[in-house]
Amino acid sequence: MIFVLAGYIALLIFSVKAFAGKQAHRWIHSGYITAFLLPFLVMAVFLRIIGPFVGSGIGASAVGMAFALVTLITGLGFLYIGYTSKSTH
C-alpha cells in the first residue's frame, strides 16, 4: 500500500507541476481542487468501488481515509506554493 500511495502522490505532483508551471494562479487553482474536491472523490472510490470489490469494508475505509488525508495535505502544499510564489505574466 505504501508504494501505491507514493506512486499516487508522485503522479499527482508531477501532473500539477506540468500543468501549473511557474504561474501562481494555476498552482492556487490546482491546490483548491486537490485539497477540497479530490479527497472526497478518493474516499468515495474506496468506499463504494474498492471496498465491495475486495470484500473489506473497514480496511477499505481506513485506506481510503489515509489516501484522502494525504491528498488533502498535498493540496494544501500546492496552495502554499501558489500563494508564496511570484506570478509570472
C-alpha positions as CSV (number, residue, x, y, z in Angstrom):
1,M,0.0,0.0,0.0
2,I,2.9,2.4,0.8
3,F,4.2,2.0,-2.8
4,V,0.8,2.6,-4.3
5,L,0.3,5.7,-2.1
6,A,3.8,7.0,-3.0
7,G,3.1,6.4,-6.7
8,Y,-0.2,8.2,-6.5
9,I,1.3,11.2,-4.8
10,A,4.2,11.3,-7.2
11,L,1.9,11.2,-10.2
12,L,-0.3,13.9,-8.7
13,I,2.6,16.2,-8.0
14,F,4.1,15.6,-11.5
15,S,0.8,16.3,-13.2
16,V,0.2,19.5,-11.3
17,K,3.7,20.7,-11.8
18,A,3.4,20.0,-15.5
19,F,0.1,21.9,-15.7
20,A,0.9,24.8,-13.4
21,G,4.4,25.6,-14.4
22,K,5.5,28.9,-13.0
23,Q,2.1,30.5,-12.9
24,A,0.9,31.2,-9.3
25,H,-2.8,31.3,-10.2
26,R,-2.6,27.8,-11.7
27,W,-0.9,26.5,-8.5
28,I,-3.7,28.0,-6.4
29,H,-6.5,26.5,-8.5
30,S,-4.8,23.1,-8.5
31,G,-4.4,23.4,-4.7
32,Y,-8.1,24.2,-4.2
33,I,-9.2,21.3,-6.4
34,T,-6.7,18.9,-4.8
35,A,-7.3,19.9,-1.2
36,F,-11.1,20.3,-1.2
37,L,-12.5,18.2,-4.1
38,L,-10.2,15.3,-4.7
39,P,-10.2,13.8,-1.1
40,F,-14.0,13.3,-1.3
41,L,-13.7,11.6,-4.6
42,V,-10.9,9.3,-3.4
43,M,-12.9,8.4,-0.3
44,A,-16.0,7.6,-2.4
45,V,-14.0,5.4,-4.8
46,F,-12.6,3.4,-1.9
47,L,-15.9,3.1,-0.1
48,R,-18.2,2.4,-3.0
49,I,-16.0,0.6,-5.5
50,I,-12.8,-0.9,-4.0
51,G,-14.4,-1.9,-0.7
52,P,-17.2,-4.1,-2.1
53,F,-14.9,-5.4,-4.8
54,V,-12.3,-6.9,-2.4
55,G,-14.8,-7.5,0.4
56,S,-13.2,-5.5,3.1
57,G,-15.4,-2.6,4.3
58,I,-13.4,-1.4,7.3
59,G,-10.0,-1.9,5.7
60,A,-11.0,-0.1,2.5
61,S,-12.4,2.8,4.5
62,A,-9.2,3.1,6.5
63,V,-7.0,3.0,3.4
64,G,-9.4,5.5,1.7
65,M,-9.2,7.8,4.7
66,A,-5.4,7.6,4.5
67,F,-5.3,8.4,0.8
68,A,-7.8,11.2,1.3
69,L,-5.7,12.7,4.2
70,V,-2.5,12.6,2.1
71,T,-4.3,14.1,-0.8
72,L,-5.6,16.9,1.4
73,I,-2.1,17.6,2.7
74,T,-0.7,17.6,-0.8
75,G,-3.3,20.1,-1.9
76,L,-2.5,22.4,1.0
77,G,1.1,22.2,-0.1
78,F,0.1,23.3,-3.6
79,L,-1.8,26.2,-2.1
80,Y,1.2,27.2,-0.1
81,I,3.4,27.1,-3.3
82,G,0.8,29.2,-5.2
83,Y,0.4,31.9,-2.5
84,T,4.1,32.2,-1.8
85,S,5.4,32.2,-5.4
86,K,5.7,35.3,-7.6
87,S,3.3,35.3,-10.5
88,T,4.9,35.5,-13.9
89,H,2.9,37.1,-16.7
